[in-house]
Amino acid sequence: MSSARPFDAQAFNANFNHHAAEFGAHREAIFDDLRARCPVSRTDAWDGFHILTRYEDIAAVAKDDVTFSSEPGITVPGLPADQMLRLPISIDPPRAFFYRNILARFFTVRWLKTLEPWMRDLVDDMVDGFIETGKADLQTQLGHPLTAKFIMHITGLPMERWYELSEPVIAAVGHGKDDPSGILRRGEASRILAAEIERQKTDPSGAPDEKVIPYLLSLEFEGKKLTDAELMGMVELLLDGGFDTTLAAMGNSFIYLSKNPDKRQQLIDDPELIPSAVDEFLRWVTPQQGLFRTAMVDTEISGVKIAKGDKVYLAWPAANHDPEAFPDPHEVRFDRGPIRHLTFGVGSHLCLGINVAKLEMRVAFETVLKRLPDFKVDESGVVRPPGLGIVYGVEHVPITFTPGRKRAAAAA
């Protein structure tokens, strides 16, 4: 019999620290405890901040850009996302809308439909690479190259450098303060990106209406081009958001499906459930741990006084597991239908990549469930980052399955 003591959420919350290893392992219990005892609480960690745990409070603050600003920084302590301008997430409306509207054309459902055949071929090619072996790592051999290569494809960055650019971003965003080397490598990735943008100024890699970087380089407003800082700020945000969050959601979802073969079989028997399953997993996993806002005036949240200059933690997982918003919130239910989860935020900074994430996960789920239907995760080989930064990630999801045939061989 194990002598390990059960996790004490109330004791943890006496010194709440969103970078502690226990946070990633027990965040539902941690937020349940706070929501029940003190839904708007405060911690002294990292110079102090308020923690919001109710869906209504978190959504209200995220929508109120006048009272709660993003510009003093959206992470605590300041991680790479705050050390360099990220557009539009680093600034408040109305200026943020200028940059958001520029990028929006690349994230519409209609535009993404034109990319779905390319994405399906990519995923099938990756599965062909390991299907005959009966084993694989769903993160390193599928999820990571899928999410990274998609961003490289739409931005116009050289596809062969997908790992060189994505690995440092994942290390810095996922590991956070506990991996200083990841932050240094992130700086090197930024230098590679800056050099590539400079190269494309004279040798564009795609038509302006097809790729993000050529499009940004072609724009003029009142006779002026975007500055280098603006260009970097917009593309860096695409890399930060595109490389890691969907990857984290996929990895955690595949682990769940392996542990719950009845749920997996439900999706195999009824593939039309997969879109709603994707939405439910995005709610249940909530890969991004949360972002911060700073109070610009003295105010209140649910009767709790918030002083001007105070940091407020918008804990997306807490909102997505609030029983007032989602009955039985810790259960995965594919029948919830359309749900207003906060995985991608809400308000003026609603993540532009929401449709990308859903498409990537849907295509990955459909392909894996069709071609590797009996996959089983070796939980002893699951590896998570050593610390917890912004994203609740997973680095390795090793699986075994009945070997299959490559597409060409199956069609013969």
C-alpha positions in Angstrom: 0.0 0.0 0.0 1.3 3.4 -0.9 2.3 5.7 2.0 2.1 8.8 -0.1 0.0 11.5 1.4 -2.9 12.9 -0.5 -2.4 16.3 -2.0 -3.5 19.1 0.3 -4.9 21.8 -1.9 -5.7 24.2 0.9 -2.1 24.0 2.2 -0.8 24.7 -1.3 -3.1 27.7 -1.7 -1.7 29.3 1.5 1.3 30.0 -0.7 -0.2 29.7 -4.2 2.5 29.5 -6.9 1.6 28.8 -10.5 5.1 27.8 -11.4 5.3 25.0 -8.8 5.4 21.4 -10.0 2.4 20.6 -7.9 0.3 23.1 -9.8 0.4 21.2 -13.0 -0.3 17.9 -11.3 -3.2 19.1 -9.1 -4.6 22.3 -10.7 -8.2 21.2 -10.7 -8.1 20.5 -6.9 -6.2 23.7 -6.3 -8.8 25.8 -8.2 -11.8 23.9 -6.7 -10.5 24.7 -3.2 -10.0 28.4 -4.0 -13.3 28.7 -5.8 -15.2 27.2 -2.8 -13.4 29.2 -0.1 -12.2 32.4 -1.7 -13.0 32.8 -5.4 -11.0 36.0 -5.6 -7.9 35.4 -3.5 -4.4 36.7 -3.3 -0.9 35.3 -3.1 2.5 36.8 -2.2 4.3 34.8 -4.7 6.2 36.7 -7.4 5.6 40.1 -5.6 1.9 39.3 -5.2 -1.1 39.0 -7.4 -4.8 38.2 -7.3 -6.2 34.8 -8.5 -9.6 34.6 -10.1 -11.3 31.2 -10.2 -14.9 31.9 -11.3 -15.9 31.8 -15.0 -17.9 35.0 -14.7 -15.1 37.0 -13.0 -12.5 35.9 -15.4 -14.6 36.6 -18.5 -15.6 40.0 -17.2 -12.0 41.1 -16.5 -10.8 39.7 -19.9 -13.5 41.8 -21.6 -12.7 45.0 -19.7 -9.6 46.4 -21.4 -10.1 49.9 -19.9 -9.9 48.8 -16.3 -7.5 45.9 -16.8 -4.6 46.4 -19.2 -2.3 44.0 -20.9 0.4 46.5 -21.6 2.3 46.2 -18.3 2.9 42.5 -19.1 0.8 39.4 -19.4 3.0 36.9 -17.5 4.3 36.7 -13.9 7.2 36.7 -13.5 8.1 38.3 -16.9 8.7 35.4 -19.3 9.8 35.8 -22.9 6.3 36.8 -23.9 6.8 40.0 -21.9 10.4 40.6 -22.8 9.6 41.4 -26.4 6.7 43.1 -28.0 4.0 40.6 -29.1 1.3 42.1 -31.4 -1.6 42.4 -30.8 -1.6 40.6 -27.4 0.9 42.9 -25.7 -1.2 46.1 -26.3 -4.7 47.3 -25.6 -7.5 48.3 -27.9 -8.0 50.3 -30.0 -4.3 50.0 -31.1 -4.5 46.2 -30.8 -7.3 46.0 -33.4 -5.0 47.5 -36.0 -2.7 44.5 -35.9 -5.4 41.9 -35.2 -7.3 43.0 -38.3 -4.1 42.7 -40.4 -3.6 39.0 -39.4 -7.3 38.0 -39.3 -7.4 37.1 -43.0 -5.1 34.1 -42.4 -7.4 32.5 -39.7 -10.9 32.4 -41.1 -12.7 29.1 -41.4 -13.1 29.6 -45.2 -9.3 30.2 -45.7 -8.4 27.2 -43.5 -10.6 24.9 -45.5 -8.4 25.5 -48.5 -5.4 24.2 -46.3 -7.2 21.1 -45.0 -6.1 18.8 -47.9 -2.5 19.8 -47.4 -2.8 19.2 -43.7 -4.3 15.8 -44.2 -1.5 14.7 -46.5 1.0 15.9 -44.0 -0.5 13.9 -41.1 -0.9 10.8 -43.3 2.7 11.1 -44.4 3.8 11.3 -40.8 1.8 8.2 -39.8 3.2 6.4 -42.8 6.6 7.0 -41.3 5.9 4.8 -38.3 2.7 2.7 -38.9 4.6 -0.4 -39.9 6.6 -0.5 -36.7 3.8 -0.8 -34.2 5.2 2.0 -32.0 5.6 5.7 -32.1 5.7 8.9 -30.0 2.6 11.0 -30.7 4.3 14.2 -29.7 7.6 14.0 -31.4 6.5 12.1 -34.5 3.0 13.6 -35.1 1.9 16.5 -32.9 5.1 18.6 -32.8 5.8 18.4 -36.6 2.2 19.0 -37.4 1.8 22.2 -35.4 5.2 23.5 -36.3 5.1 22.8 -40.0 1.7 24.4 -40.3 3.0 27.7 -38.9 6.0 27.5 -41.1 3.7 26.9 -44.1 1.4 29.8 -43.5 4.1 32.3 -42.5 6.4 31.5 -45.4 9.3 30.4 -43.2 11.6 27.7 -44.6 10.0 24.3 -43.8 13.3 22.6 -43.2 13.9 24.8 -40.2 10.7 23.8 -38.4 12.5 22.1 -35.5 15.2 24.7 -35.2 12.5 27.4 -34.6 9.9 25.5 -32.7 11.9 23.6 -30.1 13.2 26.8 -28.3 9.8 28.3 -28.3 8.3 25.2 -26.7 11.1 25.1 -24.1 10.8 28.8 -23.2 6.9 28.9 -23.1 6.5 25.4 -21.6 9.4 25.3 -19.1 9.3 28.9 -18.1 11.6 30.1 -15.4 12.9 26.6 -14.6 14.8 26.3 -17.9 17.1 29.3 -18.4 18.7 27.5 -21.4 15.3 27.4 -23.1 15.0 31.2 -22.8 18.5 31.6 -24.3 17.6 29.3 -27.2 14.4 31.3 -27.6 16.6 34.3 -28.2 18.6 32.5 -30.9 15.3 31.5 -32.6 14.3 35.2 -32.6 17.6 36.0 -34.3 17.0 33.3 -36.9 13.5 34.8 -37.5 14.8 38.3 -37.8 17.4 37.2 -40.4 14.7 35.3 -42.4 12.5 38.4 -42.5 15.4 40.5 -43.7 16.1 37.9 -46.4 12.5 38.0 -47.6 12.6 41.8 -47.9 14.7 41.2 -51.0 13.8 37.6 -51.9 10.2 36.9 -50.8 9.3 33.2 -50.4 5.6 33.5 -51.4 2.9 35.6 -53.0 1.7 38.3 -50.6 -1.8 37.0 -50.6 -0.7 33.5 -49.6 1.9 33.8 -46.9 1.9 35.9 -43.7 5.5 37.3 -43.9 5.3 38.4 -47.6 1.9 39.9 -46.9 3.2 41.9 -44.0 6.2 43.1 -46.0 3.9 44.2 -48.8 1.6 46.4 -46.6 1.7 50.2 -46.6 -0.3 52.5 -44.4 -0.3 56.2 -45.2 2.8 55.6 -47.2 4.6 53.8 -44.5 5.7 50.1 -44.2 5.4 48.2 -40.9 8.5 48.6 -38.8 10.9 45.8 -38.0 9.6 45.7 -34.4 6.0 45.4 -35.7 6.9 42.7 -38.1 8.8 40.7 -35.4 6.1 41.3 -32.8 3.4 39.9 -35.1 5.3 36.8 -36.3 6.7 36.0 -32.9 3.2 35.8 -31.5 2.2 33.4 -34.2 5.2 31.2 -33.3 4.5 31.4 -29.5 0.8 30.5 -29.9 1.1 28.1 -32.9 4.0 25.8 -31.8 2.9 24.7 -28.4 -0.6 25.1 -27.1 -2.4 22.8 -29.6 0.5 20.3 -29.2 -0.2 20.3 -25.5 -3.9 19.8 -26.0 -3.4 16.9 -28.4 -0.9 15.1 -26.2 -3.1 15.3 -23.1 -6.2 14.2 -25.1 -4.5 11.2 -26.5 -3.4 10.1 -23.0 -7.0 10.4 -21.9 -8.3 8.4 -24.8 -5.8 5.6 -24.1 -6.9 5.5 -20.4 -10.6 5.5 -21.4 -10.9 3.1 -24.3 -14.7 3.3 -24.1 -14.5 7.0 -25.0 -12.0 6.2 -27.8 -14.4 3.6 -29.2 -17.2 6.1 -29.1 -15.3 8.3 -31.5 -14.3 5.4 -33.7 -17.9 4.3 -34.0 -19.3 7.8 -34.5 -16.6 10.0 -36.2 -19.2 12.8 -36.4 -18.6 13.3 -32.7 -15.0 14.3 -33.2 -15.6 18.1 -33.7 -17.5 18.3 -30.4 -14.8 16.0 -28.8 -12.1 18.4 -29.9 -14.0 21.3 -28.3 -14.5 19.4 -25.1 -10.9 18.4 -24.9 -9.8 22.0 -25.4 -12.0 22.9 -22.4 -11.0 20.0 -20.3 -7.2 20.2 -20.9 -7.0 24.1 -21.2 -3.3 24.0 -22.2 -2.6 27.7 -21.5 -2.5 28.1 -17.7 -3.6 31.7 -17.8 -2.5 35.3 -18.4 -2.3 38.4 -16.4 -3.9 41.9 -16.5 -3.0 44.9 -14.5 -5.6 47.1 -12.8 -5.4 50.7 -14.1 -7.6 52.1 -11.4 -8.8 51.1 -7.9 -11.7 48.7 -8.5 -13.5 45.6 -7.2 -14.0 42.1 -8.4 -17.0 40.3 -6.8 -16.7 42.6 -3.8 -12.9 42.2 -3.4 -10.9 45.4 -3.6 -8.3 45.6 -6.3 -5.8 48.4 -6.0 -4.4 50.3 -9.0 -1.3 48.5 -10.2 -2.3 45.1 -8.8 -1.8 42.1 -11.0 -4.8 39.8 -11.7 -4.4 36.2 -12.8 -6.9 35.1 -15.4 -6.8 31.3 -14.7 -8.4 29.8 -17.8 -8.4 26.3 -16.4 -10.3 27.5 -13.3 -13.0 29.1 -15.6 -13.3 26.0 -17.7 -13.7 23.8 -14.7 -16.2 26.1 -12.9 -19.3 23.9 -12.2 -21.5 27.0 -12.5 -20.5 27.2 -16.1 -20.0 23.5 -16.9 -21.9 20.8 -15.0 -19.6 17.9 -14.0 -16.6 20.0 -15.2 -13.9 17.4 -14.5 -15.7 14.9 -16.7 -15.1 14.6 -20.5 -18.5 14.7 -22.1 -18.8 14.7 -25.9 -22.4 15.7 -25.7 -22.0 19.1 -24.3 -22.6 20.7 -27.7 -21.4 24.2 -28.4 -19.7 25.5 -25.3 -18.2 28.9 -24.5 -15.0 27.7 -22.9 -12.2 30.3 -22.3 -9.3 28.2 -23.6 -8.6 30.8 -26.2 -9.5 33.8 -24.0 -12.4 36.1 -24.7 -12.9 39.7 -25.7 -10.5 41.8 -27.7 -7.7 39.3 -27.3 -9.6 36.2 -28.2 -6.9 34.0 -29.8 -6.8 34.2 -33.6 -5.7 30.6 -33.8 -8.9 29.1 -32.4 -9.9 27.7 -35.8 -6.4 26.4 -36.5 -6.3 24.5 -33.2 -9.6 22.9 -33.9 -8.6 21.9 -37.4 -5.3 20.5 -36.4 -6.8 18.4 -33.6 -9.7 17.2 -35.7 -7.4 16.0 -38.5 -5.0 14.4 -36.0 -7.9 12.6 -34.1 -9.5 11.4 -37.3 -6.3 10.0 -38.7 -5.1 8.3 -35.5 -8.5 6.8 -34.7 -8.8 5.5 -38.3 -5.2 4.2 -38.8 -4.1 3.4 -35.2 -7.4 2.5 -33.6 -6.0 0.3 -30.8 -3.2 2.6 -29.8 -2.1 2.4 -26.1 0.0 5.0 -24.3 2.9 3.7 -22.3 2.3 5.9 -19.3 5.7 5.1 -17.8 7.2 6.9 -20.8 5.1 10.0 -20.7 7.4 13.0 -20.1 6.3 16.5 -19.0 8.4 19.6 -18.8 10.5 20.0 -15.6 8.8 23.2 -14.6 5.5 24.9 -15.5 5.5 28.1 -17.5 2.6 29.3 -19.5 1.5 26.0 -21.1 0.5 22.6 -19.5 2.5 20.6 -21.9 3.7 17.1 -22.5 6.9 16.3 -24.3 6.6 12.5 -25.0 3.5 10.3 -25.5 4.9 6.9 -26.5 2.3 4.5 -27.9 2.1 0.9 -29.2 -0.5 -0.4 -31.6 -1.1 -3.1 -34.1 1.2 -2.4 -37.1 -0.6 -1.3 -40.2 0.2 -0.5 -43.9 1.3 2.7 -45.5 -1.2 4.4 -47.7 0.4 3.4 -51.0 0.6 -0.2 -49.9 -2.9 -0.3 -48.6 -4.2 1.1 -51.9 -2.3 -1.5 -54.0 
